[in-house]
Amino acid sequence: MDKKLIELYKSGHMVIPLYLLKNYKDLKLDLDEFIFLMYLYNKGDKELFDPGKISNDLNIPLKDVMKYISTLTDKKMLKVDVVKNDKNILEDIIDLDDFYRKISLKMVSNVNDNLDELNSSVFTFIEKEFGRTLSPMENEIIKSWLENGSSEELVREAVKEATFNGVNNLRYIDKILYEWEKKGIKNKEDVDKNRNLHRKKEKEEPVEEIFDYNWFEDDDSYEE
């Protein structure tokens, strides 16, 4: 399954926060369980439980899907709840609240140990842009960007880009940073060049001309 993970990660369909990658063993997870959990994490909360789709996406047997669900349930990482949808039909959904709770509790101690870092400019800047206080998990995600090589300057520009697009979401910002990394964008100057290039391409796109034919003038040729 690790090969499938690499494929998903390269395609940009899976985001794995660095702090989770560093600490998954502390949660008593092996690598395959962690990969499976990250797949569900990227699908979002309260995702419809579709064993066949999971089996296909991760290229693993259906029995392994059920095995991981059972194991992660026993380890208090997830629950499968039965709910009624809008049509009053019962559905199984994946609930990751237990996983989020475990991660949050683990990170609170780390956050309290690094108050100076949390008061640094980039954290304050993002809180002002979002108009709210960042959660412990969000603080850890931002720290992972910086530890992974993104400069504070680049993170600021990514936050501005997200805010400009009306999205105050760290997962969206993570996608921006991922795309910029692929393009070799490392600082504000690179970001500005990329934006200018994008605007230039938009202006250079050909506009289809409408042929203006004067039918009244053409009619005169038949009156001779």
VENBEL-V727590 format. One record per residue. N is the residue number from 1. RES is the residue in three letters. OMEGA is omega in whole degrees, -180 to 180 (999 if undefined). Layout:
# VENBEL-V727590
N|RES|OMEGA / N|RES|OMEGA
This chain:
# VENBEL-V727590
1|MET|-179 / 2|ASP|177 / 3|LYS|178 / 4|LYS|177 / 5|LEU|-180 / 6|ILE|179 / 7|GLU|180 / 8|LEU|-179 / 9|TYR|179 / 10|LYS|-178 / 11|SER|-180 / 12|GLY|-179 / 13|HIS|180 / 14|MET|178 / 15|VAL|179 / 16|ILE|178 / 17|PRO|-176 / 18|LEU|-178 / 19|TYR|176 / 20|LEU|179 / 21|LEU|-179 / 22|LYS|-169 / 23|ASN|-175 / 24|TYR|179 / 25|LYS|177 / 26|ASP|178 / 27|LEU|180 / 28|LYS|178 / 29|LEU|170 / 30|ASP|-173 / 31|LEU|-179 / 32|ASP|177 / 33|GLU|179 / 34|PHE|179 / 35|ILE|180 / 36|PHE|-180 / 37|LEU|178 / 38|MET|175 / 39|TYR|180 / 40|LEU|179 / 41|TYR|-180 / 42|ASN|177 / 43|LYS|179 / 44|GLY|-176 / 45|ASP|177 / 46|LYS|179 / 47|GLU|177 / 48|LEU|-178 / 49|PHE|-179 / 50|ASP|-177 / 51|PRO|-179 / 52|GLY|180 / 53|LYS|178 / 54|ILE|178 / 55|SER|-180 / 56|ASN|-178 / 57|ASP|-177 / 58|LEU|178 / 59|ASN|178 / 60|ILE|180 / 61|PRO|-180 / 62|LEU|-180 / 63|LYS|178 / 64|ASP|176 / 65|VAL|-179 / 66|MET|179 / 67|LYS|-180 / 68|TYR|178 / 69|ILE|-180 / 70|SER|-178 / 71|THR|-178 / 72|LEU|174 / 73|THR|179 / 74|ASP|-180 / 75|LYS|177 / 76|LYS|177 / 77|MET|-179 / 78|LEU|173 / 79|LYS|171 / 80|VAL|-178 / 81|ASP|175 / 82|VAL|-179 / 83|VAL|175 / 84|LYS|177 / 85|ASN|-177 / 86|ASP|-180 / 87|LYS|-180 / 88|ASN|176 / 89|ILE|-180 / 90|LEU|179 / 91|GLU|173 / 92|ASP|177 / 93|ILE|177 / 94|ILE|179 / 95|ASP|-178 / 96|LEU|-177 / 97|ASP|180 / 98|ASP|178 / 99|PHE|179 / 100|TYR|-179 / 101|ARG|179 / 102|LYS|180 / 103|ILE|-179 / 104|SER|180 / 105|LEU|180 / 106|LYS|-175 / 107|MET|-179 / 108|VAL|180 / 109|SER|179 / 110|ASN|-180 / 111|VAL|-180 / 112|ASN|179 / 113|ASP|-176 / 114|ASN|-177 / 115|LEU|-180 / 116|ASP|-180 / 117|GLU|-179 / 118|LEU|178 / 119|ASN|-180 / 120|SER|-169 / 121|SER|-174 / 122|VAL|179 / 123|PHE|178 / 124|THR|180 / 125|PHE|-178 / 126|ILE|178 / 127|GLU|178 / 128|LYS|179 / 129|GLU|-179 / 130|PHE|-179 / 131|GLY|-179 / 132|ARG|177 / 133|THR|179 / 134|LEU|177 / 135|SER|177 / 136|PRO|180 / 137|MET|179 / 138|GLU|177 / 139|ASN|-180 / 140|GLU|178 / 141|ILE|180 / 142|ILE|177 / 143|LYS|-179 / 144|SER|177 / 145|TRP|-177 / 146|LEU|179 / 147|GLU|-177 / 148|ASN|173 / 149|GLY|177 / 150|SER|179 / 151|SER|177 / 152|GLU|179 / 153|GLU|-179 / 154|LEU|178 / 155|VAL|178 / 156|ARG|-179 / 157|GLU|178 / 158|ALA|177 / 159|VAL|178 / 160|LYS|179 / 161|GLU|-180 / 162|ALA|-180 / 163|THR|178 / 164|PHE|179 / 165|ASN|176 / 166|GLY|-178 / 167|VAL|175 / 168|ASN|-172 / 169|ASN|-177 / 170|LEU|178 / 171|ARG|177 / 172|TYR|178 / 173|ILE|177 / 174|ASP|178 / 175|LYS|179 / 176|ILE|180 / 177|LEU|179 / 178|TYR|-180 / 179|GLU|179 / 180|TRP|178 / 181|GLU|179 / 182|LYS|-179 / 183|LYS|180 / 184|GLY|180 / 185|ILE|-173 / 186|LYS|-178 / 187|ASN|-177 / 188|LYS|180 / 189|GLU|178 / 190|ASP|179 / 191|VAL|-180 / 192|ASP|178 / 193|LYS|-180 / 194|ASN|179 / 195|ARG|180 / 196|ASN|178 / 197|LEU|179 / 198|HIS|179 / 199|ARG|-180 / 200|LYS|179 / 201|LYS|180 / 202|GLU|-180 / 203|LYS|-177 / 204|GLU|179 / 205|GLU|-177 / 206|PRO|177 / 207|VAL|-177 / 208|GLU|-179 / 209|GLU|178 / 210|ILE|-178 / 211|PHE|-178 / 212|ASP|-177 / 213|TYR|-179 / 214|ASN|-176 / 215|TRP|-179 / 216|PHE|177 / 217|GLU|-179 / 218|ASP|-179 / 219|ASP|-178 / 220|ASP|-176 / 221|SER|-179 / 222|TYR|-178 / 223|GLU|-177 / 224|GLU|999
